[in-house]
Amino acid sequence: MTDTNLLLPMRTGEIRIHDAEGFAGMRKAGRLVAECLDMLVPEVKPGVTTEHLDNLIREFVLDHGATSATIGYRGYRHASCISINHVICHGIPGPKPLKEGDIANIDVTLIIDGWHGDHSRMYGVGEVKRKAERLMDVTYEAMMAGIAQVKPGNRFGDIGGAISEIARKNRMSVVEDFCGHGLGQLFHDEPNVIHSADYNTGPELKPGMFFTIEPMLNLGRKDANILPDGWTAVTRDRQLSAQYEHSVGVTEDGVEIFTTSPKGWHQPHKVAL
């Protein structure tokens, strides 16, 4: 029997440079995962369980001829991570229903034709408090400020520098325990993309590099704890946390966002249905 793992690219310790075929593959994967998160916008409401949302994601992935990158990843059994309120990331879907005023990050990674689309957005559950809405808005602004730094000749530290600057101006903290990552035909590849960094540091950005930018901002301190399940990361001070994530590629003159919402629903908590 052929070991299919031998047919996959391996981490080399170097940042991979992709060609036009890679861009085409990432566009397809990115659009599909963005369509998946669009599908969830009317489904996130009080009384709905995160387990139900995960089942909708699982059905979407299967219906579109894709596979979930997270099911089976290091023993994980779900098609998404759904992180509520003070959960920073890697929240495990379960039977507990969403409540009015909750905020939720939904993070999905799917594989189509061998390419990975990795994307997350923040969703408001019913009417959310002003401080929660502001946290989601600032986190999105920080992500987009980081993406704006992506162009040939800049450095990876410029991404984290821009994100950190937005967070400081708004008296929020950037979680340092987690980072973005290279991706493509691998789920996690080089480099690590640090969200709290200094300008003019890190490797140089070059055309053909693919990676995620996925800052996590907290209303309180940056510190995180991992729960006994080994996955769920929470704020140590129990203050709210938010995260947005895009998969991007460096082009000859700038950046391409692969995971743009086809419906323009970039911030689901602002969508009125």
C-alpha positions, 0 to 999 in steps of 0.5 A: 500500500502506498503511504499517501503521506509521502505524496504530500509536501513536507515542512522544510524549515524554509518559507515556501514560494508558490507559483500561479497554480498555487494561487489558483488552488488557494483562491478556490479553497479560500472562496469555499471556506468563505462561503461556508462562513457566509452560510453560518451568518443566519444560523448563529442565534440564541438557543443554537448549540455550537455542536449544531453549527459544527454539524452544519459545517461538516455537511457543507464540507461534504456537500462541496467535495472538500474535506475538513483539515481539523477532523483527525488533526492531533486527535481533534474530532470536529470540523471547526473551533468555536470560541465563545466570549473569554475563550481565545481560540480552539473552543470545542463545539458542544451541546451548550446553547448560545446566549443573547449577547455572546460573541463567538469566533468560528474558525474553519479550515477545509481542503479542496484539491489539496489546498487549504483554506483557513478562515475565521470571523466573529459573530454576535449572538443577538444584541451584544454589548457595546464593549464586545462590539468595539472589541470585534471591530478593533480586532478586525481593524488590526487584522486588516492593518496587518494585511495592509503591510503585506507586500514585497520588500516589507518584513513579517515584523511589519505585520505584527507592528501594525497589529500591535499599534492598533491594539495599543491605541485602543488599550487592548492586548495582543495574545502572544501565545498563538500566531499565524502560519504558512499554509498551502498544501500543508495545514501548518507550514513556515513561517510563524506569523507573529502578531505582536512584533516590531516593525522592520524585523523578521524575514522579508516578504516575497511574492509567492508566500502564503500564510494566515494573519489571525490576531487575537485581541483581549479587552484585558491582559494578554495572558492565556490558560489552556483548559484540561481538554488540551485545546481550549485557550481562555483569557486568564482574567476572564475578560472577552477575547476576539479573533479574525483570520484571513489566508493571504498570498504575497503578489508581485505588488502587494497582497491577495486575500484568498478568504474574502466573503463573497457576500461582503459579510466580512464582519457577521455581527454587522450584518442585518438579515 
